[in-house]
Amino acid sequence: MRPVSQTVNESDNLELFCNATGHPAPQITWYKVADPLVPLSNGRALKVKNINRTDSGVYRCRASNGIGTGVCASANVTVNCE
């Protein structure tokens, strides 16, 4: 389930992956840890094109199928500036 922390260069593309299984199949939602916590996208992959320094931070995926509590995992993204 856990996405992998990454270091990328500014203007590169970023892809983070999060897998979860369950019955019914869980929905995966991605967030950047900030205040307020706003959803970025849904699905197993989070793609950020042309990343820049403001995209550095902690990204979290949450898997939930409406039964029980959801499960979360996080990855740190570091952007190297030119």
All heavy atoms as a GROMACS GRO file, in nm:
protein
  613
    1MET      N    1   0.082  -0.120   0.000
    1MET     CA    2   0.000   0.000   0.000
    1MET      C    3   0.086   0.125   0.000
    1MET      O    4   0.051   0.223  -0.058
    1MET     CB    5  -0.090  -0.005   0.124
    1MET     CG    6  -0.135   0.126   0.177
    1MET     SD    7  -0.309   0.148   0.150
    1MET     CE    8  -0.327   0.316   0.193
    2ARG      N    9   0.198   0.123   0.063
    2ARG     CA   10   0.275   0.243   0.090
    2ARG      C   11   0.341   0.303  -0.035
    2ARG      O   12   0.415   0.235  -0.105
    2ARG     CB   13   0.382   0.210   0.193
    2ARG     CG   14   0.458   0.330   0.242
    2ARG     CD   15   0.538   0.297   0.363
    2ARG     NE   16   0.456   0.250   0.474
    2ARG     CZ   17   0.396   0.328   0.561
    2ARG    NH1   18   0.407   0.459   0.550
    2ARG    NH2   19   0.324   0.279   0.659
    3PRO      N   20   0.317   0.434  -0.062
    3PRO     CA   21   0.391   0.501  -0.169
    3PRO      C   22   0.536   0.521  -0.126
    3PRO      O   23   0.566   0.522  -0.007
    3PRO     CB   24   0.319   0.635  -0.184
    3PRO     CG   25   0.251   0.658  -0.054
    3PRO     CD   26   0.222   0.522   0.004
    4VAL      N   27   0.626   0.537  -0.221
    4VAL     CA   28   0.769   0.548  -0.194
    4VAL      C   29   0.811   0.695  -0.200
    4VAL      O   30   0.780   0.765  -0.296
    4VAL     CB   31   0.849   0.465  -0.297
    4VAL    CG1   32   0.999   0.480  -0.275
    4VAL    CG2   33   0.808   0.318  -0.289
    5SER      N   34   0.883   0.740  -0.097
    5SER     CA   35   0.935   0.877  -0.096
    5SER      C   36   1.031   0.895  -0.214
    5SER      O   37   1.100   0.801  -0.253
    5SER     CB   38   1.007   0.906   0.035
    5SER     OG   39   0.916   0.906   0.142
    6GLN      N   40   1.032   1.016  -0.271
    6GLN     CA   41   1.113   1.041  -0.390
    6GLN      C   42   1.177   1.180  -0.385
    6GLN      O   43   1.123   1.272  -0.324
    6GLN     CB   44   1.026   1.034  -0.516
    6GLN     CG   45   0.970   0.899  -0.544
    6GLN     CD   46   0.894   0.897  -0.675
    6GLN    OE1   47   0.929   0.968  -0.770
    6GLN    NE2   48   0.790   0.817  -0.681
    7THR      N   49   1.290   1.189  -0.454
    7THR     CA   50   1.354   1.318  -0.481
    7THR      C   51   1.355   1.334  -0.632
    7THR      O   52   1.399   1.245  -0.705
    7THR     CB   53   1.497   1.321  -0.426
    7THR    OG1   54   1.493   1.302  -0.284
    7THR    CG2   55   1.565   1.453  -0.457
    8VAL      N   56   1.302   1.448  -0.680
    8VAL     CA   57   1.294   1.474  -0.823
    8VAL      C   58   1.351   1.612  -0.852
    8VAL      O   59   1.359   1.697  -0.763
    8VAL     CB   60   1.149   1.464  -0.876
    8VAL    CG1   61   1.096   1.323  -0.866
    8VAL    CG2   62   1.057   1.559  -0.802
    9ASN      N   63   1.389   1.634  -0.975
    9ASN     CA   64   1.439   1.764  -1.017
    9ASN      C   65   1.323   1.853  -1.061
    9ASN      O   66   1.226   1.804  -1.120
    9ASN     CB   67   1.539   1.750  -1.132
    9ASN     CG   68   1.664   1.679  -1.088
    9ASN    OD1   69   1.713   1.698  -0.976
    9ASN    ND2   70   1.718   1.596  -1.174
   10GLU      N   71   1.336   1.981  -1.034
   10GLU     CA   72   1.235   2.077  -1.075
   10GLU      C   73   1.212   2.065  -1.225
   10GLU      O   74   1.306   2.047  -1.303
   10GLU     CB   75   1.281   2.219  -1.038
   10GLU     CG   76   1.171   2.322  -1.047
   10GLU     CD   77   1.212   2.454  -0.986
   10GLU    OE1   78   1.330   2.491  -0.994
   10GLU    OE2   79   1.125   2.519  -0.930
   11SER      N   80   1.088   2.071  -1.267
   11SER     CA   81   1.037   2.059  -1.404
   11SER      C   82   1.023   1.914  -1.451
   11SER      O   83   0.972   1.890  -1.560
   11SER     CB   84   1.117   2.142  -1.506
   11SER     OG   85   1.237   2.078  -1.541
   12ASP      N   86   1.066   1.816  -1.370
   12ASP     CA   87   1.041   1.676  -1.402
   12ASP      C   88   0.897   1.640  -1.369
   12ASP      O   89   0.823   1.720  -1.312
   12ASP     CB   90   1.135   1.583  -1.323
   12ASP     CG   91   1.276   1.579  -1.378
   12ASP    OD1   92   1.301   1.636  -1.486
   12ASP    OD2   93   1.362   1.521  -1.311
   13ASN      N   94   0.858   1.518  -1.404
   13ASN     CA   95   0.726   1.466  -1.370
   13ASN      C   96   0.740   1.373  -1.250
   13ASN      O   97   0.841   1.304  -1.235
   13ASN     CB   98   0.664   1.392  -1.487
   13ASN     CG   99   0.639   1.484  -1.605
   13ASN    OD1  100   0.613   1.602  -1.589
   13ASN    ND2  101   0.648   1.430  -1.725
   14LEU      N  102   0.638   1.368  -1.167
   14LEU     CA  103   0.636   1.283  -1.048
   14LEU      C  104   0.520   1.186  -1.059
   14LEU      O  105   0.410   1.224  -1.101
   14LEU     CB  106   0.617   1.369  -0.923
   14LEU     CG  107   0.586   1.294  -0.793
   14LEU    CD1  108   0.710   1.221  -0.743
   14LEU    CD2  109   0.532   1.389  -0.688
   15GLU      N  110   0.545   1.060  -1.022
   15GLU     CA  111   0.439   0.961  -1.011
   15GLU      C  112   0.454   0.888  -0.878
   15GLU      O  113   0.561   0.836  -0.847
   15GLU     CB  114   0.444   0.859  -1.124
   15GLU     CG  115   0.394   0.911  -1.257
   15GLU     CD  116   0.385   0.801  -1.361
   15GLU    OE1  117   0.487   0.734  -1.384
   15GLU    OE2  118   0.276   0.784  -1.416
   16LEU      N  119   0.348   0.886  -0.801
   16LEU     CA  120   0.343   0.810  -0.676
   16LEU      C  121   0.234   0.705  -0.692
   16LEU      O  122   0.130   0.733  -0.753
   16LEU     CB  123   0.310   0.901  -0.558
   16LEU     CG  124   0.413   1.006  -0.521
   16LEU    CD1  125   0.357   1.098  -0.412
   16LEU    CD2  126   0.542   0.942  -0.474
   17PHE      N  127   0.257   0.586  -0.637
   17PHE     CA  128   0.162   0.478  -0.649
   17PHE      C  129   0.119   0.428  -0.513
   17PHE      O  130   0.199   0.424  -0.419
   17PHE     CB  131   0.222   0.362  -0.729
   17PHE     CG  132   0.254   0.399  -0.871
   17PHE    CD1  133   0.381   0.441  -0.905
   17PHE    CD2  134   0.157   0.394  -0.970
   17PHE    CE1  135   0.412   0.478  -1.034
   17PHE    CE2  136   0.186   0.431  -1.099
   17PHE     CZ  137   0.314   0.472  -1.132
   18CYS      N  138  -0.007   0.388  -0.502
   18CYS     CA  139  -0.064   0.337  -0.379
   18CYS      C  140  -0.160   0.224  -0.415
   18CYS      O  141  -0.250   0.243  -0.496
   18CYS     CB  142  -0.139   0.450  -0.309
   18CYS     SG  143  -0.202   0.410  -0.147
   19ASN      N  144  -0.137   0.107  -0.359
   19ASN     CA  145  -0.224  -0.008  -0.387
   19ASN      C  146  -0.296  -0.050  -0.261
   19ASN      O  147  -0.238  -0.048  -0.152
   19ASN     CB  148  -0.141  -0.126  -0.439
   19ASN     CG  149  -0.090  -0.101  -0.579
   19ASN    OD1  150  -0.163  -0.056  -0.666
   19ASN    ND2  151   0.036  -0.128  -0.600
   20ALA      N  152  -0.420  -0.092  -0.276
   20ALA     CA  153  -0.497  -0.144  -0.164
   20ALA      C  154  -0.597  -0.245  -0.218
   20ALA      O  155  -0.647  -0.230  -0.329
   20ALA     CB  156  -0.569  -0.031  -0.092
   21THR      N  157  -0.624  -0.347  -0.139
   21THR     CA  158  -0.722  -0.447  -0.178
   21THR      C  159  -0.829  -0.457  -0.070
   21THR      O  160  -0.806  -0.420   0.045
   21THR     CB  161  -0.658  -0.585  -0.198
   21THR    OG1  162  -0.595  -0.624  -0.076
   21THR    CG2  163  -0.555  -0.583  -0.310
   22GLY      N  164  -0.943  -0.507  -0.107
   22GLY     CA  165  -1.052  -0.525  -0.012
   22GLY      C  166  -1.178  -0.561  -0.087
   22GLY      O  167  -1.183  -0.560  -0.210
   23HIS      N  168  -1.280  -0.595  -0.010
   23HIS     CA  169  -1.409  -0.628  -0.071
   23HIS      C  170  -1.517  -0.555   0.008
   23HIS      O  171  -1.532  -0.584   0.127
   23HIS     CB  172  -1.433  -0.779  -0.070
   23HIS     CG  173  -1.558  -0.816  -0.144
   23HIS    ND1  174  -1.565  -0.809  -0.281
   23HIS    CD2  175  -1.678  -0.856  -0.100
   23HIS    CE1  176  -1.686  -0.846  -0.318
   23HIS    NE2  177  -1.757  -0.875  -0.209
   24PRO      N  178  -1.585  -0.461  -0.050
   24PRO     CA  179  -1.570  -0.412  -0.188
   24PRO      C  180  -1.436  -0.341  -0.208
   24PRO      O  181  -1.371  -0.302  -0.111
   24PRO     CB  182  -1.686  -0.316  -0.206
   24PRO     CG  183  -1.728  -0.277  -0.068
   24PRO     CD  184  -1.690  -0.391   0.022
   25ALA      N  185  -1.397  -0.325  -0.332
   25ALA     CA  186  -1.269  -0.262  -0.365
   25ALA      C  187  -1.265  -0.120  -0.308
   25ALA      O  188  -1.363  -0.045  -0.321
   25ALA     CB  189  -1.249  -0.258  -0.516
   26PRO      N  190  -1.154  -0.084  -0.245
   26PRO     CA  191  -1.145   0.050  -0.186
   26PRO      C  192  -1.121   0.158  -0.291
   26PRO      O  193  -1.063   0.133  -0.396
   26PRO     CB  194  -1.025   0.039  -0.092
   26PRO     CG  195  -0.943  -0.072  -0.147
   26PRO     CD  196  -1.038  -0.166  -0.214
   27GLN      N  197  -1.166   0.277  -0.258
   27GLN     CA  198  -1.136   0.396  -0.338
   27GLN      C  199  -1.012   0.460  -0.278
   27GLN      O  200  -1.000   0.472  -0.155
   27GLN     CB  201  -1.251   0.495  -0.335
   27GLN     CG  202  -1.220   0.623  -0.411
   27GLN     CD  203  -1.334   0.723  -0.408
   27GLN    OE1  204  -1.441   0.696  -0.357
   27GLN    NE2  205  -1.308   0.840  -0.461
   28ILE      N  206  -0.918   0.501  -0.363
   28ILE     CA  207  -0.795   0.564  -0.317
   28ILE      C  208  -0.801   0.713  -0.348
   28ILE      O  209  -0.830   0.752  -0.462
   28ILE     CB  210  -0.671   0.499  -0.381
   28ILE    CG1  211  -0.662   0.353  -0.337
   28ILE    CG2  212  -0.545   0.576  -0.344
   28ILE    CD1  213  -0.555   0.273  -0.406
   29THR      N  214  -0.777   0.794  -0.247
   29THR     CA  215  -0.776   0.939  -0.262
   29THR      C  216  -0.640   0.992  -0.218
   29THR      O  217  -0.585   0.949  -0.116
   29THR     CB  218  -0.886   1.004  -0.176
   29THR    OG1  219  -1.012   0.945  -0.208
   29THR    CG2  220  -0.894   1.154  -0.200
   30TRP      N  221  -0.584   1.085  -0.296
   30TRP     CA  222  -0.453   1.145  -0.268
   30TRP      C  223  -0.470   1.285  -0.212
   30TRP      O  224  -0.556   1.362  -0.256
   30TRP     CB  225  -0.372   1.154  -0.397
   30TRP     CG  226  -0.320   1.024  -0.444
   30TRP    CD1  227  -0.378   0.939  -0.534
   30TRP    CD2  228  -0.198   0.962  -0.404
   30TRP    NE1  229  -0.301   0.829  -0.552
   30TRP    CE2  230  -0.189   0.839  -0.474
   30TRP    CE3  231  -0.097   0.996  -0.316
   30TRP    CZ2  232  -0.081   0.753  -0.458
   30TRP    CZ3  233   0.010   0.911  -0.300
   30TRP    CH2  234   0.018   0.791  -0.372
   31TYR      N  235  -0.384   1.319  -0.115
   31TYR     CA  236  -0.382   1.451  -0.053
   31TYR      C  237  -0.238   1.497  -0.040
   31TYR      O  238  -0.148   1.416  -0.025
   31TYR     CB  239  -0.438   1.445   0.090
   31TYR     CG  240  -0.577   1.391   0.101
   31TYR    CD1  241  -0.600   1.255   0.116
   31TYR    CD2  242  -0.686   1.476   0.099
   31TYR    CE1  243  -0.729   1.204   0.128
   31TYR    CE2  244  -0.815   1.427   0.112
   31TYR     CZ  245  -0.836   1.291   0.126
   31TYR     OH  246  -0.963   1.243   0.138
   32LYS      N  247  -0.218   1.629  -0.043
   32LYS     CA  248  -0.091   1.686   0.001
   32LYS      C  249  -0.115   1.732   0.143
   32LYS      O  250  -0.214   1.801   0.171
   32LYS     CB  251  -0.047   1.802  -0.088
   32LYS     CG  252   0.088   1.857  -0.044
   32LYS     CD  253   0.141   1.962  -0.137
   32LYS     CE  254   0.277   2.009  -0.088
   32LYS     NZ  255   0.320   2.128  -0.160
   33VAL      N  256  -0.028   1.692   0.234
   33VAL     CA  257  -0.046   1.727   0.374
   33VAL      C  258  -0.018   1.877   0.390
   33VAL      O  259   0.094   1.924   0.371
   33VAL     CB  260   0.046   1.643   0.465
   33VAL    CG1  261   0.034   1.687   0.609
   33VAL    CG2  262   0.013   1.495   0.450
   34ALA      N  263  -0.124   1.950   0.416
   34ALA     CA  264  -0.118   2.095   0.431
   34ALA      C  265  -0.242   2.135   0.511
   34ALA      O  266  -0.324   2.052   0.545
   34ALA     CB  267  -0.117   2.164   0.294
   35ASP      N  268  -0.254   2.262   0.538
   35ASP     CA  269  -0.371   2.310   0.608
   35ASP      C  270  -0.441   2.410   0.516
   35ASP      O  271  -0.384   2.514   0.486
   35ASP     CB  272  -0.328   2.378   0.738
   35ASP     CG  273  -0.446   2.420   0.824
   35ASP    OD1  274  -0.551   2.354   0.815
   35ASP    OD2  275  -0.432   2.517   0.900
   36PRO      N  276  -0.558   2.384   0.466
   36PRO     CA  277  -0.642   2.266   0.491
   36PRO      C  278  -0.601   2.149   0.402
   36PRO      O  279  -0.535   2.167   0.300
   36PRO     CB  280  -0.782   2.315   0.454
   36PRO     CG  281  -0.758   2.414   0.345
   36PRO     CD  282  -0.625   2.481   0.379
   37LEU      N  283  -0.643   2.029   0.442
   37LEU     CA  284  -0.616   1.907   0.367
   37LEU      C  285  -0.717   1.899   0.252
   37LEU      O  286  -0.837   1.884   0.276
   37LEU     CB  287  -0.630   1.787   0.460
   37LEU     CG  288  -0.575   1.655   0.412
   37LEU    CD1  289  -0.425   1.663   0.393
   37LEU    CD2  290  -0.608   1.544   0.512
   38VAL      N  291  -0.669   1.913   0.129
   38VAL     CA  292  -0.758   1.915   0.012
   38VAL      C  293  -0.724   1.797  -0.078
   38VAL      O  294  -0.607   1.774  -0.108
   38VAL     CB  295  -0.738   2.047  -0.067
   38VAL    CG1  296  -0.823   2.051  -0.192
   38VAL    CG2  297  -0.770   2.166   0.021
   39PRO      N  298  -0.826   1.721  -0.121
   39PRO     CA  299  -0.799   1.609  -0.211
   39PRO      C  300  -0.738   1.657  -0.343
   39PRO      O  301  -0.778   1.759  -0.398
   39PRO     CB  302  -0.937   1.547  -0.236
   39PRO     CG  303  -1.026   1.602  -0.131
   39PRO     CD  304  -0.968   1.733  -0.088
   40LEU      N  305  -0.638   1.581  -0.393
   40LEU     CA  306  -0.573   1.614  -0.520
   40LEU      C  307  -0.627   1.531  -0.635
   40LEU      O  308  -0.646   1.582  -0.744
   40LEU     CB  309  -0.422   1.591  -0.510
   40LEU     CG  310  -0.346   1.675  -0.410
   40LEU    CD1  311  -0.201   1.630  -0.402
   40LEU    CD2  312  -0.353   1.821  -0.449
   41SER      N  313  -0.644   1.400  -0.611
   41SER     CA  314  -0.692   1.313  -0.718
   41SER      C  315  -0.737   1.181  -0.658
   41SER      O  316  -0.714   1.153  -0.541
   41SER     CB  317  -0.585   1.292  -0.825
   41SER     OG  318  -0.497   1.189  -0.793
   42ASN      N  319  -0.800   1.100  -0.741
   42ASN     CA  320  -0.844   0.967  -0.703
   42ASN      C  321  -0.774   0.865  -0.793
   42ASN      O  322  -0.742   0.895  -0.907
   42ASN     CB  323  -0.995   0.952  -0.717
   42ASN     CG  324  -1.070   1.038  -0.618
   42ASN    OD1  325  -1.036   1.044  -0.502
   42ASN    ND2  326  -1.172   1.107  -0.665
   43GLY      N  327  -0.754   0.746  -0.740
   43GLY     CA  328  -0.694   0.639  -0.818
   43GLY      C  329  -0.560   0.596  -0.761
   43GLY      O  330  -0.507   0.659  -0.669
   44ARG      N  331  -0.508   0.487  -0.814
   44ARG     CA  332  -0.384   0.429  -0.761
   44ARG      C  333  -0.260   0.514  -0.784
   44ARG      O  334  -0.163   0.502  -0.712
   44ARG     CB  335  -0.362   0.291  -0.822
   44ARG     CG  336  -0.464   0.193  -0.776
   44ARG     CD  337  -0.435   0.057  -0.831
   44ARG     NE  338  -0.534  -0.036  -0.778
   44ARG     CZ  339  -0.531  -0.163  -0.797
   44ARG    NH1  340  -0.435  -0.217  -0.867
   44ARG    NH2  341  -0.625  -0.240  -0.747
   45ALA      N  342  -0.262   0.599  -0.886
   45ALA     CA  343  -0.144   0.679  -0.919
   45ALA      C  344  -0.175   0.827  -0.904
   45ALA      O  345  -0.281   0.875  -0.942
   45ALA     CB  346  -0.098   0.650  -1.061
   46LEU      N  347  -0.080   0.899  -0.847
   46LEU     CA  348  -0.083   1.044  -0.843
   46LEU      C  349   0.024   1.092  -0.939
   46LEU      O  350   0.141   1.054  -0.926
   46LEU     CB  351  -0.056   1.097  -0.702
   46LEU     CG  352  -0.040   1.250  -0.692
   46LEU    CD1  353  -0.173   1.319  -0.719
   46LEU    CD2  354   0.014   1.288  -0.556
   47LYS      N  355  -0.014   1.174  -1.035
   47LYS     CA  356   0.082   1.226  -1.134
   47LYS      C  357   0.085   1.377  -1.125
   47LYS      O  358  -0.019   1.443  -1.130
   47LYS     CB  359   0.041   1.182  -1.274
   47LYS     CG  360   0.041   1.032  -1.291
   47LYS     CD  361  -0.005   0.990  -1.429
   47LYS     CE  362  -0.008   0.838  -1.437
   47LYS     NZ  363  -0.049   0.791  -1.569
   48VAL      N  364   0.207   1.429  -1.110
   48VAL     CA  365   0.228   1.574  -1.108
   48VAL      C  366   0.324   1.605  -1.222
   48VAL      O  367   0.438   1.558  -1.220
   48VAL     CB  368   0.286   1.621  -0.973
   48VAL    CG1  369   0.308   1.772  -0.975
   48VAL    CG2  370   0.196   1.580  -0.858
   49LYS      N  371   0.277   1.680  -1.320
   49LYS     CA  372   0.362   1.716  -1.434
   49LYS      C  373   0.431   1.849  -1.407
   49LYS      O  374   0.375   1.936  -1.342
   49LYS     CB  375   0.278   1.725  -1.562
   49LYS     CG  376   0.221   1.592  -1.603
   49LYS     CD  377   0.148   1.602  -1.734
   49LYS     CE  378   0.097   1.464  -1.771
   49LYS     NZ  379   0.045   1.458  -1.905
   50ASN      N  380   0.553   1.859  -1.458
   50ASN     CA  381   0.630   1.983  -1.448
   50ASN      C  382   0.636   2.031  -1.302
   50ASN      O  383   0.599   2.144  -1.271
   50ASN     CB  384   0.570   2.090  -1.540
   50ASN     CG  385   0.664   2.205  -1.561
   50ASN    OD1  386   0.786   2.190  -1.551
   50ASN    ND2  387   0.610   2.321  -1.590
   51ILE      N  388   0.685   1.946  -1.215
   51ILE     CA  389   0.686   1.973  -1.072
   51ILE      C  390   0.774   2.094  -1.041
   51ILE      O  391   0.872   2.120  -1.112
   51ILE     CB  392   0.732   1.846  -0.996
   51ILE    CG1  393   0.691   1.853  -0.849
   51ILE    CG2  394   0.881   1.823  -1.011
   51ILE    CD1  395   0.696   1.720  -0.778
   52ASN      N  396   0.737   2.169  -0.938
   52ASN     CA  397   0.820   2.283  -0.896
   52ASN      C  398   0.839   2.280  -0.745
   52ASN      O  399   0.781   2.198  -0.675
   52ASN     CB  400   0.762   2.416  -0.945
   52ASN     CG  401   0.630   2.448  -0.882
   52ASN    OD1  402   0.620   2.460  -0.759
   52ASN    ND2  403   0.525   2.464  -0.963
   53ARG      N  404   0.921   2.370  -0.696
   53ARG     CA  405   0.961   2.367  -0.554
   53ARG      C  406   0.843   2.376  -0.458
   53ARG      O  407   0.849   2.322  -0.349
   53ARG     CB  408   1.063   2.476  -0.526
   53ARG     CG  409   1.008   2.616  -0.540
   53ARG     CD  410   1.114   2.720  -0.532
   53ARG     NE  411   1.182   2.722  -0.662
   53ARG     CZ  412   1.296   2.782  -0.685
   53ARG    NH1  413   1.357   2.846  -0.589
   53ARG    NH2  414   1.350   2.780  -0.803
   54THR      N  415   0.734   2.439  -0.498
   54THR     CA  416   0.618   2.448  -0.409
   54THR      C  417   0.546   2.314  -0.395
   54THR      O  418   0.461   2.298  -0.308
   54THR     CB  419   0.518   2.555  -0.457
   54THR    OG1  420   0.469   2.519  -0.586
   54THR    CG2  421   0.584   2.692  -0.460
   55ASP      N  422   0.580   2.217  -0.480
   55ASP     CA  423   0.520   2.084  -0.472
   55ASP      C  424   0.591   1.993  -0.371
   55ASP      O  425   0.546   1.882  -0.345
   55ASP     CB  426   0.519   2.016  -0.609
   55ASP     CG  427   0.430   2.089  -0.709
   55ASP    OD1  428   0.317   2.126  -0.671
   55ASP    OD2  429   0.473   2.108  -0.823
   56SER      N  430   0.704   2.038  -0.315
   56SER     CA  431   0.773   1.960  -0.212
   56SER      C  432   0.680   1.942  -0.092
   56SER      O  433   0.599   2.029  -0.062
   56SER     CB  434   0.900   2.031  -0.164
   56SER     OG  435   0.998   2.029  -0.262
   57GLY      N  436   0.691   1.827  -0.027
   57GLY     CA  437   0.611   1.805   0.093
   57GLY      C  438   0.573   1.660   0.110
   57GLY      O  439   0.626   1.570   0.043
   58VAL      N  440   0.478   1.637   0.198
   58VAL     CA  441   0.431   1.503   0.228
   58VAL      C  442   0.299   1.479   0.155
   58VAL      O  443   0.207   1.562   0.164
   58VAL     CB  444   0.413   1.482   0.380
   58VAL    CG1  445   0.357   1.345   0.410
   58VAL    CG2  446   0.545   1.504   0.452
   59TYR      N  447   0.292   1.368   0.083
   59TYR     CA  448   0.172   1.328   0.012
   59TYR      C  449   0.115   1.204   0.077
   59TYR      O  450   0.189   1.113   0.115
   59TYR     CB  451   0.203   1.302  -0.136
   59TYR     CG  452   0.233   1.430  -0.211
   59TYR    CD1  453   0.358   1.490  -0.202
   59TYR    CD2  454   0.135   1.492  -0.287
   59TYR    CE1  455   0.385   1.609  -0.269
   59TYR    CE2  456   0.161   1.610  -0.355
   59TYR     CZ  457   0.287   1.667  -0.345
   59TYR     OH  458   0.312   1.784  -0.410
   60ARG      N  459  -0.016   1.199   0.089
   60ARG     CA  460  -0.082   1.088   0.159
   60ARG      C  461  -0.188   1.027   0.068
   60ARG      O  462  -0.264   1.098   0.002
   60ARG     CB  463  -0.147   1.140   0.286
   60ARG     CG  464  -0.223   1.035   0.363
   60ARG     CD  465  -0.278   1.088   0.493
   60ARG     NE  466  -0.166   1.126   0.578
   60ARG     CZ  467  -0.172   1.221   0.670
   60ARG    NH1  468  -0.282   1.288   0.690
   60ARG    NH2  469  -0.065   1.249   0.743
   61CYS      N  470  -0.190   0.893   0.068
   61CYS     CA  471  -0.301   0.824   0.002
   61CYS      C  472  -0.388   0.762   0.110
   61CYS      O  473  -0.339   0.716   0.213
   61CYS     CB  474  -0.252   0.719  -0.098
   61CYS     SG  475  -0.161   0.581  -0.028
   62ARG      N  476  -0.518   0.763   0.086
   62ARG     CA  477  -0.614   0.704   0.179
   62ARG      C  478  -0.701   0.607   0.103
   62ARG      O  479  -0.759   0.642   0.000
   62ARG     CB  480  -0.701   0.811   0.243
   62ARG     CG  481  -0.801   0.754   0.344
   62ARG     CD  482  -0.880   0.865   0.411
   62ARG     NE  483  -0.960   0.812   0.519
   62ARG     CZ  484  -1.081   0.759   0.503
   62ARG    NH1  485  -1.134   0.752   0.383
   62ARG    NH2  486  -1.148   0.713   0.606
   63ALA      N  487  -0.706   0.483   0.151
   63ALA     CA  488  -0.789   0.380   0.089
   63ALA      C  489  -0.907   0.352   0.180
   63ALA      O  490  -0.890   0.329   0.301
   63ALA     CB  491  -0.708   0.252   0.068
   64SER      N  492  -1.027   0.358   0.124
   64SER     CA  493  -1.147   0.335   0.203
   64SER      C  494  -1.254   0.270   0.116
   64SER      O  495  -1.272   0.309  -0.001
   64SER     CB  496  -1.200   0.468   0.258
   64SER     OG  497  -1.320   0.448   0.327
   65ASN      N  498  -1.322   0.172   0.173
   65ASN     CA  499  -1.432   0.109   0.098
   65ASN      C  500  -1.564   0.125   0.173
   65ASN      O  501  -1.662   0.059   0.141
   65ASN     CB  502  -1.403  -0.039   0.072
   65ASN     CG  503  -1.392  -0.122   0.197
   65ASN    OD1  504  -1.408  -0.071   0.307
   65ASN    ND2  505  -1.362  -0.249   0.181
   66GLY      N  506  -1.567   0.211   0.274
   66GLY     CA  507  -1.689   0.238   0.347
   66GLY      C  508  -1.718   0.139   0.458
   66GLY      O  509  -1.816   0.153   0.529
   67ILE      N  510  -1.634   0.037   0.472
   67ILE     CA  511  -1.650  -0.061   0.580
   67ILE      C  512  -1.532  -0.045   0.675
   67ILE      O  513  -1.417  -0.055   0.634
   67ILE     CB  514  -1.654  -0.205   0.522
   67ILE    CG1  515  -1.772  -0.218   0.428
   67ILE    CG2  516  -1.663  -0.306   0.635
   67ILE    CD1  517  -1.777  -0.349   0.352
   68GLY      N  518  -1.560  -0.019   0.799
   68GLY     CA  519  -1.452   0.002   0.894
   68GLY      C  520  -1.386   0.137   0.870
   68GLY      O  521  -1.441   0.226   0.807
   69THR      N  522  -1.263   0.148   0.921
   69THR     CA  523  -1.189   0.274   0.904
   69THR      C  524  -1.098   0.263   0.782
   69THR      O  525  -1.052   0.155   0.746
   69THR     CB  526  -1.104   0.305   1.028
   69THR    OG1  527  -1.013   0.197   1.049
   69THR    CG2  528  -1.191   0.324   1.150
   70GLY      N  529  -1.072   0.374   0.718
   70GLY     CA  530  -0.980   0.377   0.605
   70GLY      C  531  -0.836   0.361   0.651
   70GLY      O  532  -0.804   0.372   0.769
   71VAL      N  533  -0.749   0.333   0.555
   71VAL     CA  534  -0.607   0.316   0.582
   71VAL      C  535  -0.531   0.424   0.506
   71VAL      O  536  -0.561   0.451   0.390
   71VAL     CB  537  -0.561   0.176   0.537
   71VAL    CG1  538  -0.412   0.158   0.559
   71VAL    CG2  539  -0.639   0.068   0.610
   72CYS      N  540  -0.432   0.484   0.571
   72CYS     CA  541  -0.352   0.589   0.509
   72CYS      C  542  -0.204   0.551   0.505
   72CYS      O  543  -0.157   0.477   0.591
   72CYS     CB  544  -0.366   0.720   0.586
   72CYS     SG  545  -0.530   0.790   0.584
   73ALA      N  546  -0.134   0.604   0.405
   73ALA     CA  547   0.011   0.590   0.395
   73ALA      C  548   0.064   0.719   0.334
   73ALA      O  549  -0.004   0.786   0.257
   73ALA     CB  550   0.048   0.470   0.309
   74SER      N  551   0.189   0.754   0.369
   74SER     CA  552   0.246   0.881   0.325
   74SER      C  553   0.382   0.862   0.261
   74SER      O  554   0.452   0.763   0.288
   74SER     CB  555   0.263   0.975   0.444
   74SER     OG  556   0.139   1.002   0.504
   75ALA      N  557   0.419   0.958   0.177
   75ALA     CA  558   0.551   0.962   0.115
   75ALA      C  559   0.599   1.107   0.114
   75ALA      O  560   0.520   1.199   0.093
   75ALA     CB  561   0.547   0.908  -0.027
   76ASN      N  562   0.728   1.127   0.134
   76ASN     CA  563   0.786   1.260   0.129
   76ASN      C  564   0.841   1.284  -0.012
   76ASN      O  565   0.909   1.199  -0.068
   76ASN     CB  566   0.899   1.272   0.232
   76ASN     CG  567   0.948   1.414   0.242
   76ASN    OD1  568   0.869   1.507   0.261
   76ASN    ND2  569   1.076   1.433   0.229
   77VAL      N  570   0.810   1.402  -0.065
   77VAL     CA  571   0.861   1.440  -0.197
   77VAL      C  572   0.952   1.561  -0.180
   77VAL      O  573   0.910   1.663  -0.124
   77VAL     CB  574   0.746   1.472  -0.295
   77VAL    CG1  575   0.798   1.529  -0.425
   77VAL    CG2  576   0.662   1.347  -0.319
   78THR      N  577   1.075   1.548  -0.227
   78THR     CA  578   1.173   1.656  -0.225
   78THR      C  579   1.199   1.698  -0.369
   78THR      O  580   1.223   1.615  -0.454
   78THR     CB  581   1.303   1.610  -0.159
   78THR    OG1  582   1.274   1.563  -0.028
   78THR    CG2  583   1.404   1.723  -0.153
   79VAL      N  584   1.192   1.829  -0.395
   79VAL     CA  585   1.216   1.881  -0.529
   79VAL      C  586   1.348   1.957  -0.527
   79VAL      O  587   1.364   2.055  -0.452
   79VAL     CB  588   1.101   1.973  -0.576
   79VAL    CG1  589   1.132   2.029  -0.714
   79VAL    CG2  590   0.969   1.898  -0.576
   80ASN      N  591   1.445   1.910  -0.608
   80ASN     CA  592   1.573   1.979  -0.623
   80ASN      C  593   1.555   2.095  -0.720
   80ASN      O  594   1.505   2.076  -0.830
   80ASN     CB  595   1.681   1.884  -0.678
   80ASN     CG  596   1.722   1.781  -0.578
   80ASN    OD1  597   1.718   1.801  -0.457
   80ASN    ND2  598   1.762   1.665  -0.627
   81CYS      N  599   1.593   2.216  -0.676
   81CYS     CA  600   1.579   2.334  -0.760
   81CYS      C  601   1.702   2.353  -0.844
   81CYS      O  602   1.814   2.323  -0.802
   81CYS     CB  603   1.555   2.456  -0.672
   81CYS     SG  604   1.411   2.439  -0.566
   82GLU      N  605   1.682   2.406  -0.963
   82GLU     CA  606   1.793   2.433  -1.055
   82GLU      C  607   1.867   2.556  -1.014
   82GLU      O  608   1.818   2.644  -0.952
   82GLU     CB  609   1.742   2.447  -1.198
   82GLU     CG  610   1.682   2.319  -1.248
   82GLU     CD  611   1.629   2.331  -1.390
   82GLU    OE1  612   1.638   2.439  -1.451
   82GLU    OE2  613   1.578   2.230  -1.439
   0.00000   0.00000   0.00000
